[in-house]
Structure formats: structure tokens, C-alpha cells
């Protein structure tokens, strides 16, 4: 495997409390049973590889574009910390030179707003097999479907009583994006509205809140909004979610068909009701009676009124529906085991 963030086999350590990398540990285990060893690229020789999985286009080792170089220079001038995103090792070209093109697979993990090259014809044409969650890409036969595997933390066995739960929580990473259909702004709008109007009923958790996230905020710190409802970073997301009736389950973007990350599943696992906004075709994958569809409300004020007026009986219908859904084949599609099956099938490996 090749990806900057997965180097040195850290991917398989299993030190994440919410099970975010469980799918990779399970894949390593299943491949071991078949007689194969899964490892991150590092400096490993390609000689004995039976397959190479590139996780997102950033992992190919392609030189950054001029625009990317200029952005990096600007960040240095502004004193902004730069996180490595591109491989120093040009692994794709190494594999091509070694005659391994038929053994290469591109796994599309991130959406267009995070990794635009995932959707570039120049990148996609480099592969004969591409595994994707994107329904639009599946029109081309060389694309193979997979469902983004959910996190696998312990599921709450007994729900906290309705009257003992606080109303609403937002656990998210505060980010900025110029992408047209990003939802980071909508998370901030919701957080601002509930802080101003329902201060005692709302809490905010996550990283990069109450601090600069844009270059202008770094230059002019007074532009940073300070949330008094901000509670810092939660170490146990599921435990925190379980203490609230509702939670904000917005994806990063609203226009990616088939892109369903862990947010809505975390709510089910915590026995909390998610307020979902993201994949436009979400109802093809998740039962409609398990979540509140944010698109059905004209404003945060209308949403707040709906939440405040919900009775315990009405609330429990969502919880019960989610529990039924978690026993279904639809839900099983998003389990790490199914992810592993899709990868192994695509690699065409044999015992």
C-alpha cells in the first residue's frame, strides 16, 4: 500500500479508540490467511508484489502542480504548518518500470473537495482497475464499487433515558474549503445558531474550533469566532454522542453520490439520532426512518423547532428503526468485512 499517512505500517497498529483503521487490520488478517502479507510501501522492494493498492491519487508520487507549489510557498511565508501530502517516492512510475501495471489498483477514498486528482482523467487513465464509492464513476466498467467501511467502536448496549439526554451535539473538524458544495460552513452556521438561541441545549466538540482556519483569520485573529459552547476534543466519540438526543452528521460535501462516511453510523452505534446532510442519494443506502434529513428544513430555526417539539415516543421510533437497520444487509455493506471482500476480489488473489 502507498499513502503518506500510512507509512511504517502504523496503519495496522490499532491504537485508535473508535476503530477508524479496523478495516485495514482486518484486510491484513484476511490476506495473511490467504498467504499474503499486507504492508505499507515504505522502502519495500516491488519484486515480489502480487498487488499494489494506491489509496487516493496523492499516493502515486506525482510531482505537485505549480499551483500547489505556490500555495506551499505562501503558507511558509505566513508561518502556516505544512503537512506532507505527496509521496517522496515515485512508486507508480517504479511499478510501471517493473512491468506491474496489471497489478495496480487505485482506491478512491476521499471526495473531490479533499483530493481533486481522484477525479482527474489524467490520473484515472493510469489504472485498469479502480475501486470507488462514487455512483457516477460506476458508469465505466473499469470502476468497481465498494462501500466506505465504518468505524467499529463498541456499540452502546443500553440507551441513556430520553429525559437525561441533552438536546444536540456537533462533533466535527472545523475546516475551510473553497469547494462549491462544501458543508463546513453549514456546520458553523448551525453551531452559531444553537449557541445563540439554545445555549444550554447545545455542545460543540472537535479540532480547530476557536482558532484561525483561514489565512485572513491568521492575519486578523479578531475574525475568529469564539464558541462558548466549545468543549474541546472528545477522546471517546461514541460515549459523548450517547449523551445527546441528536447529533450533527453532515458530510464534508453535499454533491457526492454514494459518499457516506462514519458520521451517520456513529450515531446509530451511540443510540443517538443523526441529523444528516451529505450524499444526495442517501436514501438508496440508509433507511429514511433512521435519521433526520436536514434538506427537509428551510433553516436552522425550523430544524430547532422540530427537535425541541419531538416527544419521547416519536424519538424512540428513530432509535428502533436504526436498530432494525443495523441488522440488515444494507448495513452489512458498510462493515469492514465487506470492504475486505471487495478488495480481495478486485486483486484476484488466490490461496
Secondary structure as UniProt FT lines:
FT   HELIX           4..12
FT   TURN            17..18
FT   TURN            20..21
FT   HELIX           22..33
FT   TURN            34..35
FT   TURN            42..43
FT   TURN            47..48
FT   STRAND          52..55
FT   HELIX           57..60
FT   HELIX           66..78
FT   HELIX           91..97
FT   TURN            98..99
FT   HELIX           101..103
FT   STRAND          104..107
FT   TURN            112..114
FT   HELIX           116..119
FT   HELIX           121..124
FT   TURN            125..126
FT   STRAND          130..132
FT   TURN            135..136
FT   HELIX           137..139
FT   TURN            141..142
FT   STRAND          143..145
FT   HELIX           162..164
FT   STRAND          166..171
FT   TURN            180..181
FT   HELIX           184..197
FT   HELIX           199..201
FT   STRAND          202..205
FT   TURN            209..210
FT   HELIX           215..219
FT   HELIX           221..223
FT   TURN            228..229
FT   HELIX           237..241
FT   TURN            242..243
FT   STRAND          244..250
FT   TURN            257..258
FT   HELIX           263..270
FT   STRAND          273..277
FT   TURN            280..281
FT   HELIX           282..284
FT   HELIX           288..290
FT   STRAND          292..293
FT   HELIX           294..296
FT   HELIX           300..309
FT   HELIX           312..325
FT   TURN            326..327
FT   HELIX           329..332
FT   TURN            333..334
FT   HELIX           336..347
//
